Amino acid sequence: MKTWILNGSPRKMGNTSYLVEELVRKLDGESKIVFAYDSAASACIDCRYCWKNDGCSIDDAMQEIYKDIEESDHIVLASPMQFMGLSAPLLCVASRFQRYYAARKFRNIEPFVVPKKGALILTGGGDGGTKHAVAVARLILKEVGADLLASAMSLGTDTLSSREDTKALEEIAAMAKILNRA
Ligand SMILES: Cc1cc2nc3c(=O)[nH]c(=O)nc-3n(C[C@H](O)[C@H](O)[C@H](O)COP(=O)(O)O)c2cc1C
């Protein structure tokens, strides 16, 4: 069982990272966390190479990410809310999933024959709703062949850190159970 996690927080000891670590502690199998803020993957430039060809024309850190995603059973997106959405560096990495969209749309190829399980971790200080972020996360997960099956949210971190947010921690435990289920 392999889980690939994209952490969109700039803070390695922050709220999002805490919930990610909690999840990893509870997950069976192997987990790999990519910090979007550290990733050398550049944004999709819409060159449209993938409209006609398998893969991506940009040869950078994303090549390893593609391999990891393709080998993973679960994909988890984790992000602090920023302007009611997912963080910009997370979206930068996710923009490179365009190759999978293009495979389906223009070449009639389903890149992921076996569906993956998808999950979402969101933290926020408390401003605005999560509807937009959840819809975008669902779309990104769909691109990598994953259905959003579980989410955990800690949405008052200006006053209650995720470490103390018992509801969010319960949601992480429930998420692990869903992902660990065969
Ligand atoms: C640029 C920026 C934009 C933010 N926008 C939102 C927002 O729209 N809604 C919200 O609830 N919190 C917002 N926040 C607060 C963060 O989501 C919150 O502090 C989060 O828990 C930080 O997570 P971290 O500790 O993992 O980095 C914003 C923070 C920053 C820095």
PDBQT file of the ligand as one rigid body, heavy atoms in Angstrom, charges set to zero:
ROOT
HETATM    1  C1  LIG A 201      -1.837  34.371   2.182  1.00  0.00    +0.000 C 
HETATM    2  C2  LIG A 201      -2.775  33.688   3.149  1.00  0.00    +0.000 A 
HETATM    3  C3  LIG A 201      -4.116  33.573   2.823  1.00  0.00    +0.000 A 
HETATM    4  C4  LIG A 201      -4.992  32.944   3.704  1.00  0.00    +0.000 A 
HETATM    5  N1  LIG A 201      -6.318  32.825   3.361  1.00  0.00    +0.000 NA
HETATM    6  C5  LIG A 201      -7.158  32.172   4.195  1.00  0.00    +0.000 A 
HETATM    7  C6  LIG A 201      -8.528  31.973   3.816  1.00  0.00    +0.000 A 
HETATM    8  O1  LIG A 201      -8.984  32.366   2.758  1.00  0.00    +0.000 OA
HETATM    9  N2  LIG A 201      -9.325  31.306   4.689  1.00  0.00    +0.000 N 
HETATM   10  C7  LIG A 201      -8.870  30.847   5.900  1.00  0.00    +0.000 A 
HETATM   11  O2  LIG A 201      -9.642  30.235   6.647  1.00  0.00    +0.000 OA
HETATM   12  N3  LIG A 201      -7.578  31.021   6.283  1.00  0.00    +0.000 NA
HETATM   13  C8  LIG A 201      -6.724  31.671   5.450  1.00  0.00    +0.000 A 
HETATM   14  N4  LIG A 201      -5.398  31.813   5.806  1.00  0.00    +0.000 N 
HETATM   15  C9  LIG A 201      -4.938  31.266   7.088  1.00  0.00    +0.000 C 
HETATM   16  C10 LIG A 201      -4.262  29.881   6.948  1.00  0.00    +0.000 C 
HETATM   17  O3  LIG A 201      -5.029  29.017   6.136  1.00  0.00    +0.000 OA
HETATM   18  C11 LIG A 201      -4.115  29.234   8.313  1.00  0.00    +0.000 C 
HETATM   19  O4  LIG A 201      -3.295  30.017   9.134  1.00  0.00    +0.000 OA
HETATM   20  C12 LIG A 201      -3.577  27.826   8.200  1.00  0.00    +0.000 C 
HETATM   21  O5  LIG A 201      -3.988  27.048   9.298  1.00  0.00    +0.000 OA
HETATM   22  C13 LIG A 201      -2.073  27.785   8.123  1.00  0.00    +0.000 C 
HETATM   23  O6  LIG A 201      -1.681  26.458   7.981  1.00  0.00    +0.000 OA
HETATM   24  P1  LIG A 201      -0.181  25.974   8.260  1.00  0.00    +0.000 P 
HETATM   25  O7  LIG A 201       0.068  26.207   9.718  1.00  0.00    +0.000 OA
HETATM   26  O8  LIG A 201      -0.176  24.553   7.880  1.00  0.00    +0.000 OA
HETATM   27  O9  LIG A 201       0.683  26.772   7.360  1.00  0.00    +0.000 OA
HETATM   28  C14 LIG A 201      -4.516  32.452   4.939  1.00  0.00    +0.000 A 
HETATM   29  C15 LIG A 201      -3.151  32.576   5.253  1.00  0.00    +0.000 A 
HETATM   30  C16 LIG A 201      -2.293  33.171   4.370  1.00  0.00    +0.000 A 
HETATM   31  C17 LIG A 201      -0.811  33.276   4.737  1.00  0.00    +0.000 C 
ENDROOT
TORSDOF 0
